[in-house]
């Protein structure tokens, strides 16, 4: 066997040893039954879902991340979503019908519960945790897909650990549903559609990940005695899958395009709209309008500079994008900013600048403190040294240690010396002094030690 073939075999053996999913695979029927049992939303499961929705709505209302995480841990929403993916992988039409029915029931009860809560809560301010669930990004798609893969792999192995709760938190199914309820309660259709959009995308890609996991781990498909019925069931599953995936793929394609657009627009603003004696106070990037709005504060930028920046937009893949720049002294900028936004932007800039300056000052202060401690002898003398000297040198009464610089005039060399001033009574002999000097050199880790004795 030549060297290349040997390397390929070794590489294959390595991956088989460390990445083989079948090494600790649970009995297939146990995994399937576990997912089937989580599909049903009747009685206890439904009440737990309602309570979890209330908790998540409270967390969103008071902007508490900890409460929202708790609600996601409680929520049993993952069951029917993984059930859909499992049913496609197993060619089980009955399980698909049950899973889809439970999914719609769970969604309906969750949105209704959240709507009722937000309709009666006295806290109607839109918090950041709510806003974060109104516009899905490409990262939400990746999180749902990878989270779903982690979920099915964990369920299919004996060492399940705490993966399932982690997947429930990462994929964040409950908060978008509560935000959709908030949109209905407040009459804000954009919030409702955005949040439901995020929930739907998460659900589809978790199901897709479950299907992929089932097929990769070679779960046994359902067998039919009647081949005609098997073909009919397969067609039903294909049509339902296509009907579900087509909108999801289209929406995901839109998310990808919007993500790239925002990335290019931010890169353009950061590189081409940075002017001397002027700073960006606010930026608004609209993918739908193909528009970038920027408010500048400080020295007014000339029209020629702005026009040059517009010409550079072609290099950032921003076709047909309109750039609107408001100058700090331009009255047109006033409608674009309210006082709270202005204060927030200014305070954020001041905080960022002060934070950097404080970090530099702290670093300098720490450096000076270390120098001061070094030359003042801080850390050289402690209670332990005193206890040792009582035993070794009982004539010593006091000791003072510090460092200093010594300049050699002939060679212009600067050395660091350690000075030890020791008060003794009675005066020790020559051998005792030498012993004390050697001990102090070892104790303070300095060969350049000068010992001075004072008889007291």
C-alpha positions as CSV (number, residue, x, y, z in Angstrom):
1,X,0.0,0.0,0.0
2,X,1.5,3.4,-1.0
3,X,1.8,6.4,1.3
4,X,-1.3,8.2,-0.2
5,X,-3.6,5.3,0.3
6,X,-2.3,4.7,3.8
7,X,-3.0,8.3,4.7
8,X,-6.6,8.1,3.3
9,X,-7.2,4.9,5.3
10,X,-5.8,6.5,8.5
11,X,-8.0,9.6,7.9
12,X,-11.0,7.5,7.3
13,X,-10.4,5.5,10.5
14,X,-9.9,8.7,12.4
15,X,-13.3,10.1,11.4
16,X,-15.0,6.8,11.9
17,X,-13.7,6.6,15.4
18,X,-14.5,10.1,16.5
19,X,-17.5,11.1,14.4
20,X,-19.5,7.8,14.2
21,X,-23.0,8.6,15.4
22,X,-23.8,4.9,15.9
23,X,-21.2,4.4,18.6
24,X,-23.6,5.4,21.4
25,X,-26.9,5.3,19.5
26,X,-30.0,4.7,21.5
27,X,-32.4,1.9,20.4
28,X,-34.2,3.4,17.4
29,X,-37.7,2.6,18.6
30,X,-37.0,4.3,21.9
31,X,-36.0,7.5,20.1
32,X,-39.1,7.4,17.8
33,X,-41.4,6.8,20.8
34,X,-39.8,9.6,22.7
35,X,-40.6,12.1,19.8
36,X,-44.1,10.6,19.3
37,X,-44.9,11.2,23.0
38,X,-43.8,14.8,22.7
39,X,-46.1,15.4,19.8
40,X,-49.4,15.4,21.6
41,X,-50.8,18.6,23.0
42,X,-53.6,17.6,25.3
43,X,-54.0,18.1,29.0
44,X,-50.7,18.6,30.9
45,X,-48.7,19.5,27.8
46,X,-51.1,22.2,26.7
47,X,-51.4,23.7,30.2
48,X,-47.6,23.8,30.5
49,X,-47.4,25.6,27.2
50,X,-50.0,28.2,28.4
51,X,-48.0,28.8,31.6
52,X,-44.7,29.0,29.6
53,X,-46.4,31.6,27.2
54,X,-47.4,33.7,30.2
55,X,-43.9,33.6,31.7
56,X,-42.3,34.5,28.3
57,X,-44.8,37.3,27.8
58,X,-43.9,38.7,31.3
59,X,-40.2,38.4,30.5
60,X,-40.7,40.3,27.2
61,X,-42.8,42.9,28.9
62,X,-40.3,43.7,31.7
63,X,-37.3,43.1,29.3
64,X,-35.9,40.2,31.5
65,X,-33.7,37.8,29.5
66,X,-33.5,35.4,32.5
67,X,-37.3,35.0,32.6
68,X,-37.5,34.5,28.8
69,X,-34.9,31.7,29.1
70,X,-36.9,30.1,31.9
71,X,-40.0,30.1,29.7
72,X,-38.1,28.5,26.8
73,X,-36.9,25.8,29.1
74,X,-40.5,25.0,30.2
75,X,-42.1,25.2,26.8
76,X,-42.8,21.8,25.1
77,X,-43.0,23.4,21.6
78,X,-40.2,21.4,20.2
79,X,-42.2,18.2,20.2
80,X,-44.6,18.6,17.2
81,X,-41.9,20.4,15.2
82,X,-39.5,17.5,15.5
83,X,-42.4,15.2,14.9
84,X,-42.9,16.7,11.5
85,X,-39.3,16.1,10.5
86,X,-39.4,12.6,11.9
87,X,-42.6,11.7,10.0
88,X,-41.0,12.8,6.7
89,X,-37.9,10.8,7.4
90,X,-39.9,7.7,8.4
91,X,-42.5,8.1,5.6
92,X,-45.2,8.1,8.3
93,X,-48.2,10.1,7.1
94,X,-50.2,9.5,10.3
95,X,-47.5,10.9,12.5
96,X,-47.3,13.9,10.1
97,X,-51.0,14.6,10.5
98,X,-50.8,14.4,14.3
99,X,-47.7,16.6,14.4
100,X,-49.1,19.3,12.1
101,X,-52.4,19.3,14.1
102,X,-50.6,19.6,17.4
103,X,-48.3,22.3,15.9
104,X,-51.3,24.4,14.8
105,X,-53.0,23.9,18.2
106,X,-49.9,24.9,20.1
107,X,-49.4,27.9,17.9
108,X,-53.0,29.0,18.3
109,X,-53.0,28.6,22.1
110,X,-49.7,30.4,22.4
111,X,-50.6,33.4,20.3
112,X,-54.0,33.6,22.0
113,X,-52.5,33.5,25.5
114,X,-49.9,36.1,24.6
115,X,-52.6,38.3,23.0
116,X,-54.8,38.1,26.2
117,X,-51.9,39.0,28.4
118,X,-50.7,42.0,26.4
119,X,-54.3,43.2,26.0
120,X,-54.6,43.6,29.8
121,X,-51.1,44.4,31.0
122,X,-50.6,48.0,32.1
123,X,-47.0,47.9,30.7
124,X,-47.3,48.8,27.0
125,X,-43.8,50.1,26.3
126,X,-42.0,48.3,23.5
127,X,-38.8,46.7,25.0
128,X,-35.6,45.7,23.2
129,X,-36.4,42.0,23.8
130,X,-39.7,42.4,21.9
131,X,-38.1,44.3,19.1
132,X,-35.4,41.6,18.7
133,X,-38.2,39.1,17.7
134,X,-39.8,41.1,14.9
135,X,-37.2,40.8,12.1
136,X,-35.5,37.4,11.4
137,X,-32.0,37.3,10.0
138,X,-29.9,34.7,8.3
139,X,-28.4,33.9,11.7
140,X,-31.8,32.8,13.0
141,X,-31.9,30.3,10.1
142,X,-28.5,28.9,10.9
143,X,-29.3,28.6,14.6
144,X,-32.6,26.8,13.9
145,X,-30.9,24.3,11.5
146,X,-27.9,23.6,13.7
147,X,-30.0,23.5,16.8
148,X,-32.4,21.0,15.2
149,X,-29.4,18.8,14.2
150,X,-28.1,18.9,17.8
151,X,-31.6,18.0,19.1
152,X,-32.1,14.9,16.9
153,X,-28.6,13.7,17.5
154,X,-29.0,14.1,21.3
155,X,-32.4,12.3,21.3
156,X,-30.9,9.4,19.2
157,X,-28.0,8.7,21.7
158,X,-28.0,7.2,25.1
159,X,-26.0,10.1,26.7
160,X,-28.6,12.9,26.1
161,X,-27.2,15.2,28.8
162,X,-28.7,18.7,28.8
163,X,-28.7,19.2,25.0
164,X,-32.5,19.4,24.6
165,X,-32.9,22.3,27.0
166,X,-30.0,24.0,25.3
167,X,-31.6,23.6,21.9
168,X,-34.9,25.0,23.3
169,X,-33.1,28.1,24.4
170,X,-31.0,28.5,21.3
171,X,-33.8,28.1,18.7
172,X,-36.1,30.5,20.7
173,X,-39.5,29.4,19.5
174,X,-41.6,30.9,22.4
175,X,-40.5,34.6,22.3
176,X,-41.6,35.1,18.6
177,X,-45.0,33.7,19.3
178,X,-45.4,36.0,22.3
179,X,-44.3,39.0,20.2
180,X,-46.9,38.0,17.6
181,X,-49.5,38.1,20.4
182,X,-48.2,41.6,21.3
183,X,-48.7,42.7,17.7
184,X,-52.3,41.5,17.7
185,X,-53.0,43.0,21.1
186,X,-51.6,46.4,20.1
187,X,-52.9,46.3,16.6
188,X,-49.4,46.4,15.1
189,X,-49.6,44.1,12.1
190,X,-45.9,44.5,11.2
191,X,-44.9,43.2,14.6
192,X,-47.3,40.3,14.2
193,X,-46.1,39.3,10.7
194,X,-42.4,39.8,11.5
195,X,-42.6,37.7,14.7
196,X,-44.7,35.0,13.1
197,X,-42.3,35.0,10.1
198,X,-39.4,34.3,12.5
199,X,-41.4,31.5,14.3
200,X,-42.3,29.8,11.0
201,X,-38.7,30.0,9.7
202,X,-37.4,28.5,12.9
203,X,-40.0,25.7,12.8
204,X,-39.3,24.7,9.2
205,X,-35.6,24.5,9.7
206,X,-35.8,22.5,12.9
207,X,-38.0,20.1,11.1
208,X,-35.6,20.0,8.2
209,X,-32.7,19.3,10.6
210,X,-34.7,16.5,12.2
211,X,-35.4,14.9,8.8
212,X,-31.7,15.2,7.9
213,X,-30.6,13.6,11.1
214,X,-33.1,10.7,10.7
215,X,-31.9,9.9,7.2
216,X,-28.2,10.2,8.1
217,X,-28.6,7.8,11.0
218,X,-30.6,5.4,8.7
219,X,-33.8,5.1,10.7
220,X,-36.0,2.4,9.4
221,X,-38.8,3.7,7.2
222,X,-42.4,2.6,7.6
223,X,-43.3,-0.3,5.4
224,X,-46.7,-0.8,3.8
225,X,-48.2,-4.1,2.7
226,X,-50.3,-2.2,0.1
227,X,-47.8,-0.7,-2.3
228,X,-50.5,1.5,-3.9
229,X,-51.2,3.0,-0.5
230,X,-47.5,3.4,0.1
231,X,-47.2,5.4,-3.1
232,X,-50.2,7.5,-2.2
233,X,-48.8,8.3,1.3
234,X,-45.4,9.2,-0.3
235,X,-47.1,11.6,-2.6
236,X,-49.0,13.3,0.2
237,X,-45.9,13.7,2.2
238,X,-44.0,15.1,-0.8
239,X,-46.7,17.6,-1.6
240,X,-47.1,18.8,2.0
241,X,-43.3,19.0,2.3
242,X,-43.0,21.0,-0.9
243,X,-45.9,23.3,0.1
244,X,-44.1,24.0,3.4
245,X,-40.6,24.3,2.1
246,X,-41.3,26.5,-0.9
247,X,-42.4,29.6,1.1
248,X,-39.6,28.9,3.6
249,X,-37.0,28.7,0.9
250,X,-38.3,31.9,-0.8
251,X,-38.4,33.8,2.6
252,X,-34.9,32.5,3.5
253,X,-33.6,33.7,0.1
254,X,-35.0,37.1,1.0
255,X,-33.4,37.0,4.4
256,X,-30.0,36.2,2.8
257,X,-30.3,39.1,0.3
258,X,-31.3,41.5,3.0
259,X,-28.4,40.4,5.3
260,X,-25.9,40.9,2.5
261,X,-27.4,44.3,1.7
262,X,-27.2,45.5,5.3
263,X,-23.6,44.2,5.5
264,X,-22.5,46.1,2.4
265,X,-24.4,49.2,3.4
266,X,-22.8,49.3,6.9
267,X,-19.4,48.7,5.3
268,X,-20.1,51.6,2.9
269,X,-21.1,53.9,5.7
270,X,-18.1,52.9,7.9
271,X,-15.5,53.4,5.1
272,X,-16.9,56.1,2.8
273,X,-18.8,58.4,5.2
274,X,-16.0,59.0,7.8
275,X,-15.2,62.7,7.5
276,X,-12.7,64.8,9.5
277,X,-14.3,66.9,12.3
278,X,-17.7,65.2,11.7
279,X,-19.2,62.1,13.0
280,X,-22.2,59.9,12.2
281,X,-25.0,60.5,14.7
282,X,-27.5,58.2,13.2
283,X,-27.9,55.7,10.3
284,X,-31.0,54.1,8.9
285,X,-30.7,51.3,6.3
286,X,-33.8,50.2,4.5
287,X,-33.6,47.2,2.2
288,X,-37.2,47.5,1.0
289,X,-36.7,51.2,0.0
290,X,-33.1,50.7,-1.1
291,X,-32.2,53.7,0.9
292,X,-29.4,54.8,3.3
293,X,-30.1,57.7,5.6
294,X,-27.2,59.2,7.6
295,X,-27.3,62.1,10.0
296,X,-23.9,63.9,10.5
297,X,-22.9,66.0,13.4
298,X,-20.0,68.5,13.5
299,X,-18.3,70.3,10.7
300,X,-20.4,70.5,7.6
301,X,-19.4,68.2,4.8
302,X,-19.2,69.6,1.3
303,X,-21.6,68.4,-1.5
304,X,-18.6,67.3,-3.5
305,X,-17.5,64.9,-0.8
306,X,-20.9,63.5,-0.5
307,X,-21.2,63.1,-4.2
308,X,-17.8,61.3,-4.3
309,X,-19.2,58.9,-1.7
310,X,-22.3,58.3,-3.8
311,X,-20.1,57.4,-6.8
312,X,-18.3,54.8,-4.6
313,X,-21.6,52.9,-3.8
314,X,-21.2,50.9,-7.0
315,X,-18.1,49.2,-5.4
316,X,-20.3,48.0,-2.5
317,X,-22.9,46.2,-4.5
318,X,-25.6,48.7,-3.6
319,X,-27.5,49.1,-6.9
320,X,-30.2,51.7,-7.2
321,X,-29.6,52.7,-3.5
322,X,-30.4,56.2,-2.6
323,X,-28.1,58.0,-0.2
324,X,-29.6,60.8,1.9
325,X,-27.2,62.8,4.2
326,X,-28.5,65.2,6.8
327,X,-26.0,67.7,8.1
328,X,-26.1,68.7,11.8
329,X,-27.2,72.2,11.0
330,X,-29.7,71.2,8.4
331,X,-33.3,71.6,9.5
332,X,-34.3,68.7,7.4
333,X,-32.6,66.5,9.9
334,X,-34.9,67.5,12.7
335,X,-37.8,65.3,11.7
336,X,-35.4,62.3,11.6
337,X,-34.3,62.7,15.2
338,X,-36.1,63.1,18.4
339,X,-34.5,64.4,21.5
340,X,-34.3,61.0,23.2
341,X,-32.4,59.6,20.2
342,X,-30.1,62.6,20.1
343,X,-29.3,62.3,23.8
344,X,-28.9,58.6,23.5
345,X,-26.5,58.9,20.6
346,X,-24.4,61.7,22.3
347,X,-24.3,59.8,25.6
348,X,-23.3,56.6,23.9
349,X,-20.4,58.4,22.1
350,X,-19.3,60.1,25.3
351,X,-19.5,56.8,27.2
352,X,-17.4,55.1,24.5
353,X,-14.8,57.8,24.5
354,X,-14.6,58.0,28.3
355,X,-14.4,54.3,28.5
356,X,-11.4,54.2,26.2
357,X,-9.7,57.0,28.1
358,X,-10.4,55.4,31.5
359,X,-9.0,52.1,30.3
360,X,-5.8,53.9,29.2
361,X,-5.6,55.8,32.5
362,X,-6.2,52.6,34.5
363,X,-3.4,50.8,32.5
364,X,-1.0,53.7,33.2
365,X,-2.0,53.9,36.9
366,X,-1.5,50.1,37.2
367,X,1.9,50.3,35.6
368,X,3.0,53.2,37.8
369,X,1.7,51.4,40.9
370,X,3.7,48.3,40.0
371,X,6.8,50.5,39.6
372,X,6.1,52.1,43.0
373,X,5.6,48.8,44.7
374,X,8.8,47.5,43.1
375,X,11.0,50.3,44.3
376,X,9.3,50.8,47.7
377,X,9.8,47.2,48.6
378,X,6.1,46.4,48.9
379,X,5.7,42.7,49.0
380,X,9.3,42.1,50.2
381,X,8.4,42.4,53.8
382,X,5.6,40.4,55.4
383,X,4.6,38.7,58.7
384,X,6.1,35.5,57.5
385,X,9.5,37.1,57.1
386,X,9.3,38.4,60.7
387,X,8.4,35.0,62.1
388,X,11.4,33.4,60.2
389,X,13.8,36.1,61.5
390,X,12.7,35.6,65.1
391,X,13.9,32.0,64.8
392,X,17.0,32.4,62.7
393,X,18.3,35.8,63.9
394,X,16.9,36.5,67.4
395,X,19.1,39.7,67.8
396,X,17.3,41.5,64.9
397,X,14.6,43.9,66.2
398,X,13.6,45.9,63.1
399,X,14.2,45.6,59.3
400,X,13.5,48.0,56.4
401,X,13.9,47.0,52.8
402,X,13.7,49.1,49.6
403,X,15.1,49.3,46.1
404,X,17.0,52.2,44.4
405,X,18.9,53.0,41.2
406,X,22.7,53.2,41.1
407,X,24.6,55.0,38.3
408,X,28.1,53.8,37.5
409,X,29.8,57.0,36.4
410,X,32.6,55.4,34.4
411,X,30.5,53.0,32.4
412,X,27.1,54.9,32.6
413,X,25.5,51.7,33.6
414,X,22.4,51.9,35.8
415,X,21.9,49.0,38.3
416,X,19.0,48.3,40.6
417,X,20.1,47.8,44.2
418,X,18.2,46.5,47.2
419,X,18.9,48.1,50.5
420,X,18.3,46.4,53.8
421,X,18.5,48.4,57.1
422,X,18.5,46.1,60.1
423,X,18.4,47.1,63.8
424,X,20.1,44.6,66.1
425,X,20.7,44.2,69.8
426,X,23.2,43.1,70.7
427,X,25.5,43.6,67.7
428,X,25.9,40.2,65.9
429,X,29.3,38.8,65.0
430,X,30.9,38.8,61.5
431,X,29.7,35.2,60.6
432,X,26.2,36.1,61.8
433,X,26.1,39.2,59.6
434,X,27.3,37.2,56.6
435,X,24.6,34.6,57.2
436,X,22.0,37.3,57.6
437,X,23.1,38.9,54.3
438,X,23.0,35.7,52.3
439,X,19.6,34.8,53.8
440,X,18.1,38.3,52.8
441,X,19.5,37.9,49.3
442,X,17.7,34.6,48.9
443,X,14.6,35.9,50.6
444,X,14.1,39.0,48.4
445,X,15.6,37.3,45.2
446,X,18.3,39.9,44.7
447,X,22.1,39.4,44.4
448,X,22.6,43.2,44.5
449,X,21.8,43.6,48.2
450,X,23.4,46.2,50.5
451,X,23.1,45.4,54.2
452,X,23.3,48.2,56.8
453,X,23.3,47.4,60.5
454,X,22.2,49.7,63.3
455,X,22.9,48.8,66.9
456,X,20.0,49.6,69.1
